[in-house]
C-alpha cells in the first residue's frame, strides 16, 4: 500500500530530478512532462525555493501570441553540502562537495591512525577548521561521511573486519563526538565506487576495482551498490589467484591484494607510484618486468570477475588513475584468458574520476540519501507537510 507521505516523497523527487536533468524548466514543462497538476507543481517549486534548492532563472520569450513570459527554474548546486573524510594508515583527507559532486574545499593532514579519542578529536578539528576557513553556511551541511578501510555492518554501523589499520569494532560515534553534524562510516572501496558511478548514466551494472595500498571492490547492480547478504560483496582483494603464494595481511596466501596493491609497484621506485609509471613510460626494462608480472596477476583477477558478473569492469584507485596509457597490454592478457571470444576494450575501462574518489564518495553517501527524500517541508499553521 502506497502511503500519502510516500507519494509526496516521490513527487518531490520527480520534480527536482526533472529540473536537474533538464538544466532549466518552466512550471508548464514540468506539469506536462510529469503529468502533475500545475497547482501541485507550484506548491513544490515554492518549497524548493524556500529551502534554497531552486532559483528562478531568466524569463523565456512569450512567443508570437504574446502573454506572460514563462519563468524558468534551475537547481542550486550549493543548496546542500556534504563533508567527506578519507582515513588511511598515515593520512587524513577532508573535503566538501555540493549536490553536483563538485569539490569546494580540500585539505590533508599527516597523522597515523590510532584507536583513541585524541585521534577522533583531531579529525573533528580538521573538518571544522576546513569549514570555518571556507566560510560555507553550516546549516546547509548534510553531514560527514567518514571512509575507512574495512567492512562495515549496515545494521550496527560497526567495522566488522578491519585488519588494514586495526579499526575493528569502531563506529561513527567516535568521530561524531567531535562534530556537530550527522556522521556515518562508509567502506572506502564503496565510497570510491560511488564517486565513479555518480554521473554515469550509461552503466547500470559494473564492478569497480580499487587498486590502492590495499585492494577492494564495489559492485553496482541496477544502479544500486550491492553489498551482498554478508555485506562483503566486491572484496576482490581476497580472491586467491596463486596456490601457496605470497602471504596476505588477512592471513591467507595467494590473494590478489598481495600481488596487485599499489605498493607492489611503488616499492620498485623508492615508494613513489608516479616515479614508477614515469620510469615505465621511459622504457626502463626492470620496471617493465615488474609491470608484466603485475598485469598478469591483475588480468587473472579481472577474468574471474568478468566470468562471475559479466559486466563492465572499472579500474580505479591509485593504480587505476594512472593506467590509461597502459590498457592495451592488460586487455590483451584478459582476452587471452577468456574461454569465449573476448574484446575487453568493450568492458574493461580505467576510472574517469581520479581526484580524491574515496573522500568524495564518502560525502556523496550523504548527498544520495538527501536526494532520495529532499527533506520534509515544514507545515504552515493548520497545514501538513507536502
Secondary structure, DSSP 8 states (H G I E B T S, - for coil): ---HHHHHHHHHHHHHHHHHHHSSEEHHHHHHHHT--HHHHHHHHHHHHHTTSEEEEEE----TT-----EEEEE-GGGSEEEEEEE-SSEEEEEEEETTS-EEEEEEEE----SSHHHHHHHHHHHHHHHHHHT--GGGEEEEEEEESSEE-TTT--EEE-TTTT-TT--THHHHTT-SS-EEEEEHHHHHHHHHHTT-SS-SSEEEEEESSSEEEEEEETTEEE-TTTT-TT-GGG-B-STT-SB-TTS-BSBHHHHHSTHHHHGGGTT-HHHHHHHHHTT-HHHHHHHHHHHHHHHHHHHHHHHHH-SEEEEEHHHHTT-GGGHHHHHHHHHHH-SS---GGGTEEE-S--SSHHHHHHHHHHHHHHHHH-------TT----
